[in-house]
Amino acid sequence: MPLKIKTALLGMLRRLNQLHETSRTRRLLSELNEQQLSDIGVSHGDRMAELDKPFWR
């Protein structure tokens, strides 16, 4: 396989992995209660701002 194709495929796999990780962490953030948010220093507004972002950001 040519190097350019390998590089492109690796880049796409990295991006897919980033999207998956972002989705996973946002899902976990959405499951935290107010006490847990307070424990980690995240306000309800901060959580909502993060959850309102499109999946690619």
N, CA, C and O atoms as a DFTB+ gen file, in Angstrom:
228 C
 N C O
     1  1       0.849      -1.181       0.000
     2  2       0.000       0.000       0.000
     3  2       0.893       1.242       0.000
     4  3       1.827       1.323       0.798
     5  1       0.626       2.198      -0.870
     6  2       1.447       3.418      -0.927
     7  2       1.387       4.199       0.391
     8  3       0.388       4.172       1.109
     9  1       2.468       4.880       0.677
    10  2       2.601       5.632       1.928
    11  2       1.513       6.687       2.093
    12  3       1.009       6.873       3.200
    13  1       1.139       7.380       1.026
    14  2       0.110       8.422       1.138
    15  2      -1.229       7.832       1.575
    16  3      -1.957       8.438       2.362
    17  1      -1.542       6.664       1.064
    18  2      -2.805       6.015       1.431
    19  2      -2.756       5.572       2.885
    20  3      -3.726       5.748       3.623
    21  1      -1.636       4.999       3.301
    22  2      -1.482       4.590       4.703
    23  2      -1.625       5.788       5.637
    24  3      -2.306       5.719       6.661
    25  1      -0.973       6.881       5.267
    26  2      -1.026       8.096       6.085
    27  2      -2.452       8.621       6.173
    28  3      -2.905       9.018       7.247
    29  1      -3.155       8.626       5.059
    30  2      -4.543       9.100       5.044
    31  2      -5.435       8.200       5.894
    32  3      -6.269       8.691       6.656
    33  1      -5.265       6.901       5.768
    34  2      -6.070       5.967       6.558
    35  2      -5.792       6.108       8.050
    36  3      -6.715       6.079       8.864
    37  1      -4.526       6.260       8.403
    38  2      -4.186       6.451       9.817
    39  2      -4.796       7.737      10.355
    40  3      -5.275       7.774      11.489
    41  1      -4.778       8.784       9.550
    42  2      -5.388      10.053       9.964
    43  2      -6.883       9.906      10.192
    44  3      -7.425      10.442      11.159
    45  1      -7.550       9.178       9.302
    46  2      -8.990       8.961       9.462
    47  2      -9.285       8.111      10.700
    48  3     -10.251       8.371      11.417
    49  1      -8.463       7.107      10.947
    50  2      -8.664       6.277      12.140
    51  2      -8.455       7.079      13.417
    52  3      -9.196       6.915      14.386
    53  1      -7.453       7.942      13.418
    54  2      -7.226       8.803      14.590
    55  2      -8.427       9.716      14.831
    56  3      -8.868       9.892      15.967
    57  1      -8.947      10.291      13.755
    58  2     -10.094      11.195      13.886
    59  2     -11.321      10.447      14.388
    60  3     -12.042      10.948      15.250
    61  1     -11.563       9.254      13.855
    62  2     -12.687       8.450      14.333
    63  2     -12.532       8.117      15.808
    64  3     -13.508       8.130      16.558
    65  1     -11.308       7.818      16.221
    66  2     -11.049       7.538      17.628
    67  2     -11.330       8.768      18.485
    68  3     -11.912       8.652      19.564
    69  1     -10.919       9.950      18.013
    70  2     -11.199      11.190      18.752
    71  2     -12.699      11.427      18.882
    72  3     -13.181      11.796      19.953
    73  1     -13.436      11.217      17.792
    74  2     -14.883      11.407      17.829
    75  2     -15.537      10.441      18.808
    76  3     -16.451      10.815      19.542
    77  1     -15.070       9.214      18.815
    78  2     -15.609       8.211      19.741
    79  2     -15.318       8.607      21.183
    80  3     -16.195       8.514      22.042
    81  1     -14.101       9.045      21.449
    82  2     -13.724       9.436      22.810
    83  2     -14.526      10.664      23.264
    84  3     -14.970      10.720      24.411
    85  1     -14.712      11.628      22.389
    86  2     -15.513      12.807      22.726
    87  2     -16.945      12.403      23.038
    88  3     -17.533      12.888      24.005
    89  1     -17.497      11.532      22.236
    90  2     -18.862      11.050      22.466
    91  2     -18.968      10.338      23.809
    92  3     -19.919      10.547      24.563
    93  1     -17.986       9.500      24.095
    94  2     -17.991       8.732      25.350
    95  2     -17.902       9.653      26.564
    96  3     -18.649       9.479      27.527
    97  1     -17.000      10.627      26.527
    98  2     -16.836      11.505      27.687
    99  2     -18.041      12.425      27.867
   100  3     -18.414      12.743      28.997
   101  1     -18.649      12.852      26.769
   102  2     -19.867      13.672      26.894
   103  2     -21.017      12.857      27.461
   104  3     -21.811      13.363      28.254
   105  1     -21.109      11.589      27.053
   106  2     -22.157      10.730      27.611
   107  2     -21.953      10.580      29.121
   108  3     -22.907      10.680      29.892
   109  1     -20.712      10.341      29.537
   110  2     -20.423      10.215      30.967
   111  2     -20.720      11.518      31.705
   112  3     -21.267      11.496      32.807
   113  1     -20.364      12.646      31.105
   114  2     -20.655      13.945      31.707
   115  2     -22.157      14.134      31.889
   116  3     -22.598      14.687      32.896
   117  1     -22.930      13.683      30.929
   118  2     -24.385      13.842      31.001
   119  2     -25.001      13.018      32.128
   120  3     -26.106      13.315      32.581
   121  1     -24.296      11.992      32.579
   122  2     -24.825      11.102      33.612
   123  2     -24.486      11.554      35.032
   124  3     -24.998      10.985      35.996
   125  1     -23.635      12.563      35.174
   126  2     -23.244      13.025      36.511
   127  2     -24.363      13.827      37.155
   128  3     -25.065      14.590      36.491
   129  1     -24.519      13.640      38.473
   130  2     -25.500      14.440      39.200
   131  2     -24.848      15.746      39.664
   132  3     -23.649      15.948      39.474
   133  1     -25.635      16.618      40.262
   134  2     -25.140      17.940      40.661
   135  2     -23.978      17.843      41.652
   136  3     -23.033      18.627      41.562
   137  1     -24.030      16.908      42.583
   138  2     -22.945      16.754      43.555
   139  2     -21.653      16.325      42.866
   140  3     -20.580      16.841      43.177
   141  1     -21.752      15.399      41.948
   142  2     -20.571      14.942      41.219
   143  2     -19.991      16.066      40.358
   144  3     -18.773      16.215      40.265
   145  1     -20.856      16.844      39.736
   146  2     -20.375      17.996      38.961
   147  2     -19.631      18.980      39.865
   148  3     -18.568      19.491      39.509
   149  1     -20.205      19.234      41.032
   150  2     -19.575      20.138      41.982
   151  2     -18.213      19.598      42.427
   152  3     -17.253      20.357      42.563
   153  1     -18.138      18.297      42.650
   154  2     -16.879      17.668      43.085
   155  2     -15.758      17.870      42.073
   156  3     -14.595      17.985      42.458
   157  1     -16.088      17.914      40.800
   158  2     -15.052      18.080      39.776
   159  2     -14.954      19.521      39.265
   160  3     -14.193      19.813      38.342
   161  1     -15.733      20.414      39.878
   162  2     -15.641      21.832      39.549
   163  2     -16.284      22.227      38.235
   164  3     -15.829      23.157      37.568
   165  1     -17.344      21.521      37.862
   166  2     -18.062      21.822      36.620
   167  2     -19.466      22.280      36.985
   168  3     -20.175      21.595      37.722
   169  1     -19.867      23.435      36.470
   170  2     -21.212      23.931      36.753
   171  2     -22.221      23.275      35.820
   172  3     -21.857      22.667      34.814
   173  1     -23.475      23.407      36.170
   174  2     -24.535      22.884      35.309
   175  2     -24.482      23.567      33.943
   176  3     -24.673      22.921      32.913
   177  1     -24.225      24.857      33.942
   178  2     -24.124      25.605      32.684
   179  2     -22.957      25.137      31.821
   180  3     -23.074      25.036      30.600
   181  1     -21.823      24.851      32.479
   182  2     -20.660      24.334      31.744
   183  2     -20.997      22.989      31.096
   184  3     -20.640      22.729      29.946
   185  1     -21.683      22.153      31.849
   186  2     -22.061      20.844      31.314
   187  2     -22.992      21.014      30.113
   188  3     -22.808      20.371      29.080
   189  1     -23.987      21.881      30.258
   190  2     -24.938      22.072      29.165
   191  2     -24.245      22.644      27.921
   192  3     -24.567      22.261      26.796
   193  1     -23.297      23.555      28.128
   194  2     -22.560      24.124      27.001
   195  2     -21.772      23.033      26.270
   196  3     -21.713      23.025      25.040
   197  1     -21.178      22.128      27.017
   198  2     -20.423      21.029      26.405
   199  2     -21.350      20.058      25.689
   200  3     -21.041      19.599      24.590
   201  1     -22.466      19.750      26.297
   202  2     -23.393      18.788      25.698
   203  2     -24.114      19.352      24.474
   204  3     -24.583      18.593      23.625
   205  1     -24.204      20.671      24.381
   206  2     -24.863      21.293      23.231
   207  2     -23.975      21.366      21.991
   208  3     -24.459      21.673      20.901
   209  1     -22.684      21.089      22.148
   210  2     -21.769      21.154      21.011
   211  2     -22.062      20.011      20.042
   212  3     -22.454      18.922      20.460
   213  1     -21.870      20.261      18.748
   214  2     -22.026      19.162      17.786
   215  2     -20.930      18.110      18.011
   216  3     -19.871      18.415      18.559
   217  1     -21.189      16.903      17.594
   218  2     -20.262      15.804      17.892
   219  2     -18.866      16.010      17.296
   220  3     -17.897      15.442      17.799
   221  1     -18.751      16.800      16.247
   222  2     -17.438      16.968      15.617
   223  2     -16.598      18.049      16.272
   224  3     -15.459      18.271      15.859
   225  1     -17.131      18.732      17.287
   226  2     -16.348      19.771      17.974
   227  2     -15.933      19.311      19.342
   228  3     -15.268      20.052      20.067
